[in-house]
Amino acid sequence: MSSDHENHREDVAGRANVEDTPELLAYYDDLEGKNAGALWTVANKIEPWEPQSQSVPVVWRFKDLREDVLKSLALVTPEKAGRRVVYLSNPGRRDVTAAVGWIYAGLQVMNPGEAATAHRHSASAIRFIMEGEGAYTVVDGHKMTLGANDFVLTPNGTWHEHAVDASGTTCIWQDGLDIPFVNAMEANFFEVHPDLSEPVAYPVDDMTKTWGNAGLTPNGGDWDKGYSPMFKYEWEPTYESLVKYASCTDGSPFDGVLMEYVNPVNNGPVMKTMGASMQLLRPGEHTKAHRHTGSYLYHVAKGSGHSIINGKRYNWQEKDIFCVPSWAWHEHANASDREDACLFCLSDLPVIRALDLYKEQAFGDNNGNQPIL
């Protein structure tokens, strides 16, 4: 791998490089007693040459976690647990309960006929359906029915509840929230619905039927919220759109054929703090490596393959979840020479872009692919 170590030496003008002396150590102790400190003792740490992510690459294999998730059905009730969830813990982010960066993720399970207590919170969330039939979510009175690889928004401040029809089957879905970010901002609130349930006040799937028509905006469709009114994004039209786009583009050398889910009102991200995309890797495709700021949580919606992250290979298959930390080199490969592979990605890109913190770099050596360490 290419190295910038020589460019990142600390013994250069402009970087802190102060040697300790007895007088300085006494000075530091005196400052600490006054709840203060000397900047030069921490400057190089808090202002690194480049992003230093505490997150590490992880693959959470569905085949390994599925039985644990199902086991919780017999151990706790929705009433006692609030939500039956096995959360995904990144070894470098356990202090903030994050899967990667400032993004929380978990696998939630419900039996037919069950409903989780309606609530709302400052955190924004998505639910990506992995298994089962009959799942639905109610958001501010709008009911969305959900099938495999569909995902639904529960934006910050909206009343919402999740349930499974009595005629359905046991359902598992991935939760993705910006809880760690909102907690870092010290701005998180949580409220239980006074009636414990969110009543349905509109026709079923009305928001997707109203706002989810390609190239068309509803007459008189006023919407002034900071999140998408569409609420539900379905798998079938998403995959169809990717296939159509793939027929007329070479795609990105780094991401294959990638499309972002958008707010149909302004073509911006689905929510202010989290964005979502789906990318298609053609049969046999192996992308080139790049890195960029922002944290990325991938969910394998279709197929199997592997990713090389910071020089290490991570295999994945359908329903697995894996993460790419900020500024980590990464490339993806489809294992099949006949079938597409598709990766859903939840990220903090809306925040990164809004704050002008996005930066990207291509891997320049080895014809654009990382050597495996």
Beta strands, then each sheet from edge to edge (+ up, - down):
strand 1: 59-60
strand 2: 85-87
strand 3: 104-110
strand 4: 119-121
strand 5: 125-131
strand 6: 135-139
strand 7: 142-146
strand 8: 151-154
strand 9: 160-164
strand 10: 171-177
strand 11: 190-192
strand 12: 232-233
strand 13: 257-260
strand 14: 275-281
strand 15: 290-292
strand 16: 296-302
strand 17: 304-309
strand 18: 312-317
strand 19: 321-324
strand 20: 330-334
strand 21: 341-347
strand 22: 360-362
sheet 1: 1+ 19- 16+ 21- 14+ 13-
sheet 2: 2+ 3- 10+ 5- 8+ 12-
sheet 3: 4+ 11-
sheet 4: 7+ 6- 9+
sheet 5: 15+ 22-
sheet 6: 18+ 17- 20+
end
